[in-house]
């Protein structure tokens, strides 16, 4: 399946600390605030593999942000 050039597939886990948006720790250790998911849909401890695109301006107001384009896999906390 092809994906747009500006998106990437990331795997990781939702961690504590997200204020406006869930905070995602990628498997490489990098932290991203996620637009496109709510705290209710992705509580702390949720494992996630998703297609995401970087955001330069975000409602998350916290560090680097990514917009979730498509959830590929989601595991319960």
C-alpha positions in Angstrom: 0.0 0.0 0.0 1.4 3.4 -1.0 1.4 6.3 1.4 1.9 10.0 0.7 5.5 11.1 0.7 5.1 13.3 3.7 3.7 10.6 6.0 5.5 7.9 7.9 4.4 4.8 9.8 5.4 4.9 13.5 5.0 2.4 16.2 5.1 3.2 19.9 3.0 3.8 23.0 0.8 6.5 24.5 2.6 7.9 27.6 1.7 10.2 30.5 2.2 13.9 30.0 -0.1 14.8 27.1 -1.9 18.0 28.0 -4.1 19.0 25.0 -3.4 15.9 22.9 -2.2 12.3 23.7 1.6 12.1 24.0 3.1 9.3 21.9 6.6 7.8 22.5 7.8 6.2 19.2 9.9 3.0 19.3 13.0 5.2 18.7 12.3 7.1 21.9 11.1 10.4 20.2 8.0 12.0 21.8 5.2 13.5 19.7 1.9 15.1 20.6 -0.8 13.5 18.5 -3.6 15.3 16.7 -6.4 13.1 15.4 -6.8 10.9 18.5 -8.4 11.8 21.8 -7.3 10.8 25.3 -10.4 8.6 25.5 -9.6 6.8 22.3 -6.0 6.3 23.2 -5.4 6.3 27.0 -2.0 6.0 28.6 -0.5 2.6 27.8 -2.2 2.1 24.5 0.2 0.5 21.9 -0.1 2.1 18.5 1.1 1.7 14.9 -0.2 4.4 12.7 0.4 6.4 9.6 1.2 10.0 10.6 2.3 13.3 9.1 4.3 16.0 10.8 2.6 19.2 11.8 4.3 22.6 11.9 1.4 24.3 13.6 -0.7 22.3 16.0 -3.5 22.7 18.6 -1.5 20.4 20.9 0.8 23.2 22.0 3.4 20.7 23.3 6.7 19.9 21.5 6.8 18.1 18.1 3.3 17.2 16.8 2.0 14.6 14.3 -1.4 14.2 12.8 -2.7 10.6 12.8 -3.8 9.8 9.2 -4.7 6.2 9.8 -4.4 3.8 12.7 -3.0 0.5 11.5 -2.9 -1.4 14.8 -4.0 -0.5 18.3 -3.4 -2.5 21.5 -5.2 -2.1 24.8 -3.2 -0.5 27.7 
